Amino acid sequence: MDRIRIRGGNRLSGTLPISGAKNAALPLMAAALLTDKTLTLSNLPYLADITSMSNLLLPLGVSVSVNGNGSARAGRVIELTAARIADTTAPYDLVRKMRASILVLGPLVARCGEAQVSLPGGCAIGTRPVDLHLKGLEHLGAEIELDSGYVRAKAPKGLRGGQVVFPFVSVGATENLLMAACLAKGESQLVNAAREPEIVDLARCLVAMGAKIDGIGTDKLTVQGVDRLGAASHRIVPDRIETGTYAVAAAITGGDIELVDTEIGLIEALGEILDAGGISVTATGRGVRVSCPNGRVRGVDVMTEPFPGFPTDLQAQIMALMATADGAAMITETIFENRFMHVPELMRMGANINVHGASAMVRGAKQLKGAPVMATDLRASVSLVLAGLAAEGETIVNRVYHLDRGYERLEEKLAACGADVERLKSG
């Protein structure tokens, strides 16, 4: 199994390209099931999760063609055509690898009137039940049954419009039901819908395919169902979590990096935290510049919240930064109940962290020390890389397959900015 070795202490500087958003690409790929025409997506990241979604779509009858290798800033283009749905079952062996696999449920039921999707896997950061997806589909007229680890959904006469009021914000449920509502008969309303940029990106792509959606970017989406959707070309939004991760990389090393092919509006909540900590975050003509003019960052309290609040997917990264800060920071996780698994690994590197329920008190250490550490999930794994960049000595991050699910060419991008980092191949 591959490992990543970091020798810390280098100040990062230069230009770092940001890839297309994984969390936008996955639902966009699932949206190809809604039409028999070709959906063309550009700015596709080269990631393990993208491969997993392609492998899930292929047996369902979707032809997949990918052009480009993701090198430099060219990105990749994927063409998806579901001319005929060959199967409406998404089996366990494919679904277990990735949480986002549940996103094929809504499109399959909407187009075919039936679907069988295994309950999904993914990172072990909490229970993340799919009940909001299922209850929402029931409001749109689907009959739902759970049997032997599978969700079996039927709507033999097609879905019908209805109102879905989410008891709490759910990105995945919003995406699933937004896609399903596009082919439902009549009007659907999604109330207390998620507002993340990935939702906006999906909605804009669906509109390009012929969907009728009002309220894009708000917490109330109104969808007028149509009989069919058509072909479209769409550029995937830049990855705000990757943008935020490398912004933290600049901050934690006292560096100066321009993040290109991204937008400052995608990381406003992080920008406010970094600014409060003494880090400069400014828009440029090509993206975002992050610099640390005053040396060590100051401790700042952080609470994760649904968009536009601070993203849970940046919590582990900001904790690594606060572990090196001047002063203390209270980090509170409100989204997932099991997302502090990186804490013991950071403490192996000398971080001073005390967890109390959903909050962690982080007291900045003058110097982290390199150590062998174990990745537990996608974002936790990259927090260990960030800590390694700032640590004295050598850090070995094990189980980096988590990283490959969400970060494209991570070691290459960091090395180009001066990091001493390399992948150690297994065997």
matplotlib code that plots the C-alpha trace (Angstrom):
import matplotlib.pyplot as plt

x = [0.0, 1.4, 2.6, 3.6, 6.8, 7.1, 10.2, 8.8, 10.1, 10.0, 8.1, 5.8, 5.6, 4.6, 1.5, -0.7, -3.6, -7.0, -8.9, -12.6, -14.7, -15.1, -18.2, -19.7, -18.5, -20.1, -23.7, -23.2, -22.1, -25.2, -27.3, -26.4, -28.9, -31.7, -31.4, -30.7, -28.5, -24.9, -23.8, -20.3, -18.5, -15.2, -12.7, -13.1, -10.6, -8.6, -9.5, -10.3, -13.9, -14.4, -13.3, -15.6, -18.6, -17.7, -17.5, -20.9, -22.5, -21.1, -23.2, -26.3, -25.9, -24.0, -21.2, -18.3, -15.6, -12.8, -10.3, -7.2, -5.0, -5.6, -2.0, -1.0, -4.1, -5.8, -8.3, -10.2, -13.5, -15.9, -18.8, -21.6, -24.4, -27.2, -29.0, -30.7, -30.7, -29.4, -30.0, -31.6, -29.6, -26.5, -24.8, -23.0, -19.6, -19.6, -21.7, -19.7, -16.7, -18.3, -21.0, -22.0, -23.2, -26.7, -27.0, -28.0, -31.2, -33.2, -32.3, -33.0, -36.4, -37.3, -36.4, -37.2, -39.8, -37.7, -34.3, -32.4, -29.4, -27.2, -26.9, -23.6, -20.2, -17.5, -15.5, -16.3, -17.0, -20.5, -23.8, -25.0, -28.3, -30.0, -33.5, -33.9, -33.3, -35.9, -38.6, -38.2, -38.7, -41.8, -43.1, -42.6, -44.7, -42.1, -42.7, -39.7, -38.6, -35.4, -34.5, -31.2, -29.1, -30.8, -33.1, -35.8, -37.8, -40.7, -42.9, -44.5, -46.6, -43.7, -42.9, -45.2, -44.5, -44.7, -43.2, -40.2, -39.3, -35.9, -35.7, -32.0, -29.8, -28.5, -26.4, -26.8, -30.6, -31.0, -29.0, -30.9, -34.3, -33.4, -32.5, -35.6, -37.9, -36.8, -38.7, -41.6, -45.1, -46.0, -44.3, -42.0, -40.6, -37.5, -37.6, -34.6, -32.5, -28.7, -27.1, -23.5, -21.8, -22.0, -25.8, -25.7, -23.4, -25.7, -28.8, -27.2, -26.2, -29.7, -31.1, -28.7, -30.2, -33.7, -34.8, -37.0, -35.6, -36.2, -34.5, -31.0, -28.6, -31.4, -32.8, -36.1, -35.9, -39.0, -38.9, -41.4, -41.2, -40.5, -41.0, -37.4, -34.0, -31.5, -27.8, -25.6, -22.0, -21.0, -17.7, -17.4, -17.0, -13.5, -13.0, -13.5, -12.2, -9.0, -8.8, -9.2, -6.7, -3.9, -4.8, -4.1, -0.8, 0.3, -0.7, 0.8, 4.2, 4.3, 4.2, 2.9, 0.9, -1.4, -4.2, -5.2, -8.3, -10.5, -12.6, -12.3, -16.1, -15.8, -13.8, -15.4, -15.9, -12.3, -11.1, -12.7, -11.0, -7.6, -7.9, -8.7, -5.6, -3.4, -3.3, -3.8, -6.3, -6.9, -8.5, -6.2, -6.9, -6.4, -7.7, -6.7, -3.4, -2.8, 0.2, 1.4, 3.0, 3.3, 4.8, 2.8, -0.9, -3.1, -5.6, -9.2, -12.3, -14.1, -17.6, -18.6, -22.0, -23.9, -22.9, -22.3, -20.8, -17.4, -17.3, -17.0, -14.7, -12.1, -12.3, -9.4, -7.2, -8.0, -7.3, -3.8, -3.2, -4.5, -2.2, 0.7, -1.0, 0.0, -2.7, -5.7, -8.7, -12.0, -13.1, -16.7, -18.1, -21.8, -22.2, -20.8, -20.5, -17.4, -15.1, -12.2, -10.5, -7.4, -6.9, -4.8, -2.6, -2.0, -1.2, 1.5, 3.1, 3.0, -0.3, -2.0, -5.7, -8.4, -11.7, -14.9, -17.9, -18.4, -15.7, -11.9, -9.7, -6.5, -3.5, -0.9, 2.5, 5.7, 6.9, 5.2, 7.5, 7.5, 6.1, 4.6, 0.8, -2.3, -5.0, -8.5, -10.6, -10.2, -10.0, -8.2, -5.5, -4.7, -4.6, -1.7, 0.1, -0.4, 0.9, 3.9, 4.7, 5.1, 6.7, 10.4, 11.8, 10.1, 6.4, 5.2, 1.4, 0.1, -3.1, -3.1, -5.7, -8.1, -6.1, -6.4, -10.2, -10.2, -6.9, -5.5, -1.7, -1.3, 2.4, 3.2, 1.3, 3.0, 6.4, 6.1, 5.7, 8.8, 7.5, 9.8, 7.2, 7.2, 5.0, 6.5, 5.2, 4.2, 6.0]
y = [0.0, 3.4, 5.9, 9.6, 10.9, 14.5, 16.3, 19.4, 22.9, 24.3, 27.5, 27.0, 29.5, 29.7, 28.8, 25.8, 24.7, 23.7, 20.8, 20.5, 19.6, 15.9, 16.6, 18.4, 15.9, 12.8, 14.0, 15.5, 12.1, 10.5, 13.1, 11.4, 8.7, 11.2, 11.4, 9.3, 12.0, 12.8, 14.8, 16.3, 17.4, 19.3, 20.2, 16.6, 15.7, 12.6, 10.7, 7.3, 8.3, 9.4, 6.0, 4.3, 6.3, 5.4, 1.7, 2.1, 3.7, 1.3, -1.7, 0.5, 1.1, 4.4, 4.6, 6.5, 8.2, 10.2, 12.5, 14.1, 13.0, 15.8, 17.0, 20.7, 22.8, 21.0, 19.0, 16.2, 15.9, 13.0, 12.1, 10.1, 8.6, 6.5, 5.8, 2.8, 1.8, -1.8, -2.4, -0.6, -2.4, -0.8, -3.8, -3.8, -4.5, -1.2, 0.9, 0.0, 1.9, 5.4, 7.2, 9.2, 6.0, 6.6, 9.4, 7.0, 6.2, 9.3, 9.4, 5.7, 5.9, 9.1, 7.7, 4.0, 3.8, 1.5, 1.1, -1.2, 0.4, -1.1, 1.0, 2.9, 2.9, 5.6, 7.3, 6.2, 9.7, 9.1, 7.3, 9.6, 7.8, 7.9, 8.3, 11.8, 10.5, 7.8, 10.0, 12.6, 10.1, 8.9, 12.5, 12.3, 9.1, 6.4, 3.2, 2.4, -0.9, -1.9, -5.5, -7.4, -4.2, -2.8, 0.2, -0.9, 2.0, 1.7, 4.3, 2.3, 5.3, 7.7, 10.2, 13.0, 16.5, 17.1, 19.2, 17.9, 19.8, 18.6, 18.6, 19.5, 20.4, 17.5, 17.9, 14.4, 14.3, 17.7, 16.4, 13.1, 14.7, 17.6, 15.2, 13.0, 16.0, 17.1, 14.2, 14.1, 15.1, 18.5, 20.9, 19.9, 22.1, 21.3, 23.3, 23.8, 22.6, 22.7, 25.7, 24.5, 25.5, 21.9, 22.1, 25.3, 23.6, 20.6, 22.8, 24.8, 21.7, 20.3, 23.6, 23.3, 19.8, 21.3, 21.2, 24.0, 25.0, 28.2, 29.4, 28.2, 29.2, 29.5, 27.1, 26.7, 25.0, 24.8, 22.3, 22.0, 18.5, 17.9, 14.8, 14.4, 16.0, 16.4, 16.8, 19.4, 20.5, 21.8, 22.8, 21.5, 24.2, 24.4, 22.3, 24.6, 22.0, 21.5, 25.3, 25.6, 22.7, 24.4, 27.7, 26.1, 24.6, 28.2, 29.3, 26.4, 26.8, 30.6, 30.6, 32.6, 30.6, 31.7, 29.2, 29.4, 28.2, 28.8, 31.6, 33.4, 33.3, 29.5, 29.8, 32.9, 31.2, 29.9, 33.2, 34.9, 32.4, 32.9, 36.6, 36.6, 34.5, 37.0, 35.3, 37.4, 36.0, 38.1, 37.6, 37.7, 37.7, 33.9, 32.8, 33.4, 34.4, 33.2, 34.6, 34.7, 38.1, 38.0, 34.6, 32.3, 32.2, 33.3, 30.8, 31.3, 29.5, 27.5, 25.9, 23.8, 24.6, 24.0, 26.4, 29.3, 28.4, 26.8, 23.4, 20.2, 19.0, 21.6, 20.9, 18.5, 20.9, 23.9, 21.8, 21.0, 24.7, 25.6, 23.0, 25.2, 28.5, 31.2, 30.7, 28.4, 27.6, 25.8, 23.7, 22.5, 19.9, 20.2, 18.1, 14.6, 12.9, 11.0, 13.4, 13.8, 10.6, 12.6, 13.9, 11.0, 11.0, 14.8, 14.3, 11.7, 14.7, 16.8, 18.6, 19.6, 18.7, 17.9, 16.6, 17.2, 15.8, 17.7, 20.2, 20.1, 22.5, 23.0, 24.8, 25.7, 24.0, 25.8, 22.9, 19.8, 16.7, 14.3, 10.8, 7.8, 8.4, 6.6, 8.1, 7.3, 9.2, 11.5, 14.9, 13.5, 12.1, 15.5, 17.1, 14.8, 15.9, 19.5, 18.9, 17.1, 20.2, 22.2, 19.5, 19.1, 15.9, 13.2, 12.3, 9.1, 9.0, 5.5, 4.4, 7.2, 5.5, 7.9, 10.8, 9.4, 9.6, 13.4, 15.0, 15.0, 14.8, 16.1, 15.4, 16.8, 20.0, 20.5, 19.7, 22.3, 24.9, 23.8, 21.0, 18.0, 15.3, 12.0, 9.0, 5.7, 2.9, -0.3, -3.5]
z = [0.0, -1.0, 1.6, 1.4, 3.0, 4.0, 5.3, 6.9, 7.3, 3.8, 3.1, 0.2, -2.6, -6.3, -8.3, -7.7, -10.0, -8.6, -10.1, -10.8, -7.8, -7.0, -5.0, -8.0, -10.6, -8.9, -9.0, -12.5, -13.7, -12.1, -13.9, -17.2, -16.3, -16.8, -20.5, -23.6, -25.0, -24.4, -21.3, -21.7, -18.6, -18.7, -15.9, -14.6, -11.8, -12.1, -8.9, -7.6, -6.8, -10.4, -11.6, -9.0, -10.3, -13.9, -13.0, -11.3, -14.4, -17.0, -16.1, -15.8, -19.6, -19.6, -22.2, -20.8, -22.9, -21.3, -23.1, -21.5, -18.7, -16.2, -16.5, -16.1, -16.3, -19.2, -17.1, -18.6, -20.6, -20.0, -22.3, -20.8, -22.8, -21.4, -24.6, -23.0, -19.4, -19.3, -15.6, -12.7, -10.0, -8.4, -6.6, -3.2, -4.7, -6.5, -4.1, -1.0, -2.1, -2.2, -0.4, -3.5, -5.2, -3.7, -6.2, -9.0, -7.1, -7.9, -11.6, -12.1, -10.5, -12.4, -15.8, -15.4, -12.6, -10.5, -9.0, -6.6, -5.0, -2.2, 0.9, 0.4, 2.0, 2.0, 4.8, 8.3, 9.7, 11.0, 10.3, 7.5, 7.0, 3.7, 5.2, 3.8, 0.3, 0.8, 2.5, -0.2, -2.9, -1.1, -1.2, -5.0, -5.3, -5.0, -3.0, -0.9, 0.6, 2.4, 1.8, 2.4, 2.4, -0.7, -1.3, -3.6, -5.1, -7.5, -9.3, -12.1, -13.2, -12.9, -10.1, -9.4, -8.1, -4.4, -1.6, 0.4, 3.5, 4.8, 8.6, 8.3, 5.4, 3.4, 0.3, -1.0, -0.5, -2.1, -5.2, -5.4, -5.2, -7.4, -10.2, -9.6, -9.6, -13.1, -14.7, -12.2, -13.4, -12.1, -9.7, -6.9, -4.1, -2.1, 1.1, 3.4, 0.5, 0.6, -1.0, -1.5, -4.8, -5.9, -5.7, -7.8, -10.3, -10.6, -11.0, -13.8, -15.6, -15.3, -16.7, -19.6, -20.2, -20.3, -16.7, -15.3, -11.9, -10.0, -6.8, -7.7, -4.9, -2.3, 0.2, -1.7, -5.1, -7.3, -10.2, -13.0, -14.3, -18.0, -20.1, -21.1, -20.8, -23.6, -24.3, -22.7, -22.2, -18.7, -17.0, -13.5, -10.8, -9.1, -6.0, -3.0, -0.6, -2.5, -2.7, 1.0, 1.7, -0.3, 1.3, 4.6, 3.2, 2.5, 5.9, 7.9, 6.2, 6.4, 2.6, -0.3, -3.0, -5.8, -6.3, -9.9, -11.8, -8.7, -7.1, -3.8, -3.4, -2.9, 0.3, 2.0, 5.4, 5.4, 4.3, 7.3, 9.6, 8.0, 8.0, 11.7, 12.2, 10.4, 7.0, 3.8, 1.3, -1.8, -5.2, -8.3, -12.0, -12.0, -8.7, -5.0, -3.4, 0.2, 2.1, 5.7, 6.1, 9.9, 10.5, 12.9, 12.6, 15.6, 17.2, 16.0, 17.1, 14.3, 14.1, 11.1, 9.5, 6.3, 3.4, 3.6, 7.0, 7.5, 5.7, 7.7, 4.9, 6.0, 9.7, 9.9, 7.8, 10.0, 13.1, 11.8, 11.3, 14.7, 16.2, 15.1, 16.0, 18.6, 21.2, 21.5, 19.3, 20.0, 17.0, 17.1, 14.6, 14.1, 10.9, 11.5, 14.9, 14.3, 12.6, 15.1, 14.2, 13.0, 16.6, 17.9, 14.8, 15.1, 18.8, 17.8, 16.0, 19.2, 18.8, 22.0, 21.6, 24.1, 22.7, 24.7, 22.8, 19.6, 20.4, 20.5, 22.3, 20.3, 22.0, 19.5, 19.8, 19.0, 16.8, 15.6, 15.2, 12.3, 13.0, 11.2, 11.1, 9.8, 7.6, 8.7, 6.1, 3.1, 4.9, 7.9, 5.7, 4.1, 7.5, 8.4, 5.2, 6.2, 9.6, 8.1, 6.0, 9.2, 11.3, 12.1, 10.6, 8.6, 8.5, 6.9, 6.1, 5.7, 3.9, 1.4, -0.8, 1.1, -0.4, -3.9, -3.6, -3.3, -4.2, -7.7, -8.0, -4.4, -4.0, -7.5, -6.8, -3.4, -4.6, -7.4, -4.6, -2.7, -0.5, 0.2, -0.4, -2.3, -2.8, -1.6, -3.8, -2.2, -3.0]

ax = plt.figure().add_subplot(projection="3d")
ax.plot(x, y, z, "-o")
ax.set_aspect("equal")
plt.show()
